[in-house]
Amino acid sequence: MRDPHRKTVLNDDVVRGMDAVHARIGRAHLDLLRLIAVADRREQWHDAGARDMAHWLWMRYGISHWKASRWIAAAHALESLPRVSAALASGELGIDKVVELTRLATPETEARLVAWAVGVSCGAIRRKGDLAQRQPVDDARDADAERRLTWTYSEDGRRIEINADLPAAQGAVVVRTIDRLADDLPVMPGEEGDWSIDARRADALVALASARIARDPDPDRATIVLHASVESLSSSDAACELEGGGIVHAEVARRLACSGRVQTVVEDAAGRVVHVGRMLREPPAWMMRQLRFRDSGCTFPGCGTKRFTHAHHIVWWEKGGTTDLHNLLLVCSFHHKLVHEYGWSVHRDPNGAVSWFGPEGTCYRAGPAPPRMELPGRAPPTNATRHTVSFTA
């Protein structure tokens, strides 16, 4: 028969070993969070194919965007919370409890909160943090008679200003929806930081409108018509005119052509139509289903996001590229803009492997193992250069 006392001793040894490992993991987590705070301040993610620090952590270490965002916030908060930091380093609190505790702890309250957090669940700490951050809701007012939404183009046609005046209760719905979408939408290079929230809200409004018009069964209402002069087609800085008003750059037109219905109309100096181009339609529903199944999410190395994705033509439409699965690639709106407006490019090998190239022509590789960027074995794909034909991709 086994000795019951020996079994208890063995179990105690196992538990002590687990506790020791847990404490070592806590110290390692603290070291990692400290380094994350430093890397964030240095903008280590910049020019690495990421839209912000959370996106960079997500792709580099394979964690969720939600967890990456929480870790970044906790990393900065811990710099002024020595008691919470010590609790993590000693194993008194695990990483999940610490991340939630940093949402509400202050240097004055951290000692009391650590003692409380030891005896409660992580969910209880999260709930307390949620309640602490809840904002009061503005009182509704009766102003339906004055509600309005107007828009006007700028004199040069390159901007459109949209103004809305809504009752508080209705406006809160719009604001909440836009802000929630803005939290998930990508930030373009050079627009990092809290100051760019207005730009992300503008992107969210466009995303809302795009999602609605994409479901419109009337193709005419969902078709973008672009007009250009013959002279503009010979310039790399060609401008196109949107039917109904508005001026867009050629690179913007190419990106629109990837995910919408676009028809080109070329006119001579007298305004006579000399050519009406093909109308590009989105891949049919069955092809989009297969594309999403095949690629699963954005195909940029390490990204994989499934929201706000588009079908991108690897060989551009203007160069004879076809709308078929081999020539299509699923990309999120952030990496779609990198291809069309920020100098990145993508190439598919005959065996189906996809390579991404930065603006300088080097092949991008994700992951912590160096080298992250290495010289390609072949010349970058021709789509990396600017094209003069202005409308379609």
C-alpha positions in Angstrom: 0.0 0.0 0.0 1.0 3.6 -0.7 2.0 5.7 2.2 -0.7 8.5 2.5 1.8 10.8 4.2 4.2 10.3 1.3 1.5 11.2 -1.2 0.8 14.5 0.7 4.5 15.3 0.8 4.8 14.7 -2.9 1.7 16.8 -3.6 3.1 19.7 -1.4 6.3 19.5 -3.4 4.4 19.8 -6.7 2.4 22.7 -5.5 5.4 24.5 -4.2 7.1 23.9 -7.6 4.1 25.3 -9.4 4.0 28.4 -7.1 7.7 28.9 -7.8 7.2 28.7 -11.6 4.2 31.0 -11.3 6.3 33.6 -9.5 9.0 33.3 -12.2 6.3 33.8 -14.9 5.1 36.8 -13.0 8.6 38.3 -13.0 8.9 37.6 -16.7 5.6 39.2 -17.4 6.7 42.3 -15.5 9.9 42.5 -17.5 7.9 42.1 -20.7 5.4 44.8 -19.8 8.3 47.2 -18.9 9.9 46.6 -22.3 6.5 47.0 -24.0 6.2 50.5 -22.4 9.6 51.4 -23.7 9.0 50.0 -27.2 5.7 51.9 -27.4 7.3 55.2 -26.5 10.0 54.5 -29.1 7.3 53.6 -31.7 9.1 50.3 -32.4 6.1 49.2 -34.5 6.5 52.1 -36.9 7.4 51.2 -40.5 7.1 47.5 -39.6 3.8 46.9 -41.4 1.7 47.6 -38.3 -0.8 50.4 -37.6 0.0 50.8 -33.9 1.8 49.0 -31.0 -1.2 46.7 -30.3 -1.2 45.6 -34.0 2.5 45.0 -33.8 2.2 42.8 -30.6 -0.7 41.0 -32.1 1.2 40.0 -35.2 4.6 39.4 -33.6 3.5 37.2 -30.6 0.2 35.8 -31.9 -2.0 37.3 -29.1 -5.4 38.9 -29.6 -5.7 42.6 -30.3 -7.8 43.0 -27.2 -5.1 41.4 -25.0 -2.4 43.4 -26.7 -4.2 46.7 -26.0 -4.8 45.7 -22.4 -1.1 44.8 -22.0 0.0 48.2 -23.4 -2.3 50.1 -21.1 -1.1 48.0 -18.1 2.5 48.5 -19.1 2.3 52.3 -18.8 0.1 52.2 -15.7 2.6 49.9 -13.8 5.3 52.6 -14.1 3.5 54.5 -11.3 2.2 51.4 -9.4 5.1 49.9 -7.4 2.8 47.8 -5.1 0.9 46.2 -8.0 4.3 45.6 -9.8 5.6 43.8 -6.7 2.5 41.7 -6.5 3.0 40.5 -10.1 6.8 39.9 -9.6 6.2 37.8 -6.4 3.3 35.7 -7.9 0.9 37.2 -5.4 -1.2 38.3 -8.4 -1.3 36.8 -11.8 -1.0 38.7 -15.1 -4.8 38.7 -15.8 -5.7 40.2 -12.4 -2.9 42.8 -12.7 -4.0 43.9 -16.1 -7.6 44.5 -14.8 -6.3 46.1 -11.6 -4.3 48.7 -13.5 -7.5 50.1 -15.0 -8.6 51.5 -11.6 -5.6 51.5 -9.2 -3.8 54.7 -8.3 -0.7 55.3 -6.2 -3.0 56.2 -3.3 -5.3 53.2 -3.6 -3.1 50.4 -5.0 -2.1 48.8 -1.6 -5.7 48.5 -0.5 -6.8 47.2 -4.0 -4.0 44.6 -4.1 -5.1 43.2 -0.7 -8.7 43.0 -2.1 -7.7 41.5 -5.4 -6.0 38.6 -3.8 -9.3 37.2 -2.5 -11.6 37.9 -5.4 -11.9 36.6 -9.0 -10.5 38.2 -12.1 -14.1 38.8 -13.3 -14.9 40.8 -10.1 -11.9 43.0 -10.7 -12.9 43.5 -14.4 -16.4 44.4 -13.3 -15.1 47.0 -10.9 -12.9 48.5 -13.6 -15.9 48.7 -16.0 -18.0 50.5 -13.4 -15.2 52.9 -12.6 -14.9 53.9 -16.2 -18.6 54.2 -17.0 -19.6 57.7 -18.1 -22.9 59.4 -17.4 -25.4 59.6 -20.2 -26.5 63.0 -21.4 -30.1 63.8 -20.8 -32.3 63.5 -23.8 -34.0 66.6 -25.2 -36.8 67.1 -27.6 -35.3 68.6 -30.7 -36.6 66.5 -33.6 -37.9 69.5 -35.5 -34.4 70.9 -35.8 -32.5 67.8 -36.8 -30.6 68.0 -40.1 -27.6 66.7 -42.0 -26.0 68.7 -44.8 -22.8 68.4 -47.0 -20.9 70.7 -49.3 -17.8 70.3 -51.5 -14.8 72.5 -51.1 -14.1 74.9 -53.9 -11.3 72.7 -55.4 -13.5 69.6 -55.1 -11.0 67.7 -53.1 -12.9 67.7 -49.8 -16.4 67.3 -48.7 -17.7 68.7 -45.4 -20.6 66.9 -43.7 -22.5 68.6 -40.9 -25.1 67.0 -38.6 -27.3 68.5 -35.9 -29.2 65.8 -34.0 -31.1 65.6 -30.7 -28.8 64.3 -28.0 -30.5 60.9 -27.7 -30.3 60.2 -31.4 -26.8 61.7 -31.6 -25.6 59.4 -28.8 -26.5 56.4 -31.0 -24.5 57.8 -33.9 -21.5 58.7 -31.7 -21.5 55.4 -29.9 -21.6 53.4 -33.2 -18.9 55.5 -34.8 -16.6 55.4 -31.8 -17.0 51.6 -31.4 -16.1 51.1 -35.1 -13.2 53.6 -34.8 -11.7 51.5 -32.0 -11.4 48.6 -34.4 -10.4 50.4 -37.6 -6.8 50.7 -38.7 -4.7 53.8 -38.2 -2.7 54.8 -41.2 1.1 55.6 -41.0 1.7 59.1 -39.7 -1.7 59.2 -37.9 -0.8 57.4 -34.7 -1.7 58.8 -31.3 -4.8 60.2 -29.6 -4.8 63.3 -31.8 -5.9 61.1 -34.8 -9.2 60.0 -33.2 -11.1 62.4 -35.5 -9.5 60.7 -38.6 -10.5 57.2 -37.3 -14.1 58.5 -36.7 -14.2 59.7 -40.3 -13.0 56.2 -41.4 -15.7 54.6 -39.3 -18.4 56.7 -41.0 -17.2 55.6 -44.4 -17.1 52.0 -43.3 -20.7 52.3 -42.1 -21.8 53.8 -45.4 -19.8 51.2 -47.4 -21.3 48.3 -45.6 -24.8 49.6 -46.4 -24.3 50.4 -50.0 -22.6 47.1 -50.6 -26.0 45.4 -49.9 -27.8 47.6 -52.4 -29.4 45.4 -55.1 -29.4 48.3 -57.6 -26.0 48.2 -59.4 -26.3 51.8 -60.7 -26.5 53.2 -57.2 -23.4 51.3 -56.2 -21.3 52.2 -59.3 -18.5 54.8 -59.0 -18.0 56.7 -62.3 -14.7 58.4 -62.8 -14.0 61.0 -65.5 -10.5 61.9 -66.7 -8.9 63.8 -69.5 -6.6 62.3 -72.0 -3.8 64.5 -70.7 -4.2 63.3 -67.2 -3.5 59.7 -68.2 0.1 60.5 -69.1 0.9 61.9 -65.6 1.8 60.0 -62.5 -0.1 62.6 -60.5 -3.3 62.3 -62.5 -6.5 63.5 -60.9 -9.9 61.9 -61.6 -13.3 63.5 -61.2 -16.1 61.6 -59.5 -19.5 61.9 -61.1 -21.6 64.1 -58.9 -18.7 66.1 -57.7 -15.3 65.5 -56.1 -11.7 65.0 -57.1 -9.6 62.0 -56.2 -5.9 61.0 -56.9 -5.3 58.1 -59.2 -3.9 55.9 -56.4 -7.2 56.3 -54.5 -9.1 55.4 -57.6 -7.1 52.2 -58.0 -7.9 51.2 -54.4 -11.6 51.9 -54.9 -11.6 49.8 -58.0 -10.5 46.8 -56.0 -13.6 46.8 -53.8 -16.3 48.6 -55.7 -18.0 49.0 -59.1 -15.9 51.5 -61.2 -16.4 52.6 -64.8 -13.8 54.9 -66.5 -14.8 57.6 -68.9 -12.0 59.2 -70.9 -12.6 62.6 -72.5 -10.7 64.9 -74.8 -10.0 68.6 -74.2 -13.4 69.5 -75.6 -15.2 67.2 -73.3 -16.0 64.6 -75.9 -16.0 61.0 -74.7 -13.3 59.1 -76.5 -13.3 55.9 -74.5 -15.6 54.2 -72.0 -13.7 51.5 -70.0 -14.9 48.3 -68.5 -17.0 48.4 -65.4 -15.2 46.5 -62.7 -17.5 44.6 -60.3 -16.7 42.9 -57.0 -16.1 39.2 -57.1 -19.4 37.3 -57.1 -20.8 36.1 -53.7 -19.6 32.5 -54.3 -16.1 33.7 -55.1 -15.9 36.0 -52.0 -17.1 33.0 -49.8 -14.3 30.9 -51.2 -11.8 33.7 -50.9 -12.6 34.2 -47.2 -12.5 30.4 -46.6 -9.1 30.1 -48.4 -7.4 33.1 -46.8 -9.3 33.1 -43.5 -8.3 36.8 -42.9 -5.9 39.5 -44.0 -2.9 37.8 -45.7 -0.3 40.3 -44.6 2.2 38.3 -42.5 0.9 37.9 -39.0 -2.2 40.1 -39.4 -5.1 37.8 -40.0 -7.8 40.3 -39.2 -11.2 39.2 -40.4 -13.0 42.6 -40.1 -13.1 45.2 -42.9 -11.4 43.0 -45.4 -11.3 43.5 -49.2 -10.5 41.4 -52.3 -7.3 42.9 -53.7 -6.2 42.2 -57.3 -2.5 41.1 -57.2 -2.1 41.8 -60.9 -4.0 45.1 -61.3 -7.0 45.3 -63.5 -5.4 47.9 -65.7 -2.6 45.4 -66.5 -5.0 42.7 -67.5 -5.5 41.1 -64.1 -8.6 39.0 -63.8 -11.2 38.7 -61.1 -10.5 35.1 -60.2 -9.3 33.3 -57.1 -5.6 33.0 -58.1 -5.4 36.7 -58.7 -7.3 37.8 -55.6 -6.0 38.2 -52.1 -7.9 39.1 -48.9 -6.5 42.2 -47.2 -7.8 44.4 -44.4 -8.4 48.1 -45.1 -5.1 49.1 -43.4 -2.9 46.9 -45.5 -5.0 47.6 -48.6 -4.1 51.3 -48.3 -0.4 50.3 -47.7 -0.4 48.7 -51.2 -2.1 51.4 -53.1 -1.1 54.7 -51.4 2.0 53.9 -49.2 4.3 52.1 -51.7 3.9 48.5 -50.5 3.4 45.6 -53.0 2.5 42.0 -53.0 3.4 39.0 -55.2 2.1 35.5 -55.5 4.5 32.7 -56.6 3.2 29.9 -59.0 3.0 27.6 -56.0 0.6 30.0 -54.3 3.0 31.5 -51.7 2.4 35.2 -51.1 5.3 37.7 -50.4 4.9 41.3 -49.3 7.4 44.0 -50.1 8.0 47.3 -48.2 8.3 50.6 -50.1 12.1 50.1 -50.3 11.7 46.8 -52.1 12.7 44.4 -49.2 10.6 41.3 -48.4 8.7 41.6 -45.2 8.7 38.7 -42.7 6.7 38.7 -39.4 7.8 37.1 -36.1 10.3 37.7 -33.4 13.2 35.7 -35.0 15.6 37.9 -36.8 16.0 38.9 -39.5 12.5 40.6 -39.8 13.4 42.3 -43.1 15.6 40.4 -45.7 16.6 41.1 -49.2 14.3 39.3 -51.6 15.6 36.6 -53.9 14.0 38.3 -56.8 13.1 41.8 -57.9 10.0 43.3 -56.3 6.8 42.8 -58.2 6.1 45.4 -60.9 3.0 46.7 -59.0 5.4 48.3 -56.5 6.0 51.2 -59.0 3.6 54.0 -59.6 1.4 53.6 -62.7 0.1 56.3 -65.0 -3.2 54.7 -66.0 -5.4 56.1 -63.4 -8.6 54.3 -62.6 -8.6 50.6 -62.0 -6.8 47.9 -60.0 
